[in-house]
Amino acid sequence: MLTKMKYYKGIILTQDADLTAVFKKSGDELNLKFESNPDISDYLLKVWDNGFSVIVFDCDQLEQESLKWIKIIRRIRPKLPLIVISKDFDPQVGGEIYDEGTFYYQQQPVSELVLSEVLSGALNISPHELYN
């Protein structure tokens, strides 16, 4: 009897090709296909249209306005796991980002192993299922 593989979709707001590559590589292990979008307007429209299992926000894309956009994203999709990435880690801003219901906040560089576990958790796939 064949079991149907489950596929997931994710979206990432970034212009960083290296960051996109790390997410795509980690996502491939989980049947999670990421699309990257560098434009906040297009990104928000796609998040609004749904169909995603995970949403990723690169704070370096919008710098000082990141928290404002994170709040908007949470209003649009309050229950979807939101992963926030930043080159600069400010504990106070990090606390505010978590207060918005962020699933995970990571400073760059992003470890592929850690990212695989975070994505697995976001999709509710146990590490045992992932590695066995």
Helices and strands as residue ranges (DSSP letters): E 8-13, H 17-28, E 32-37, H 40-49, E 54-58, G 59-61, G 63-65, H 66-76, E 82-86, H 91-99, E 104-107, H 112-122, H 127-131
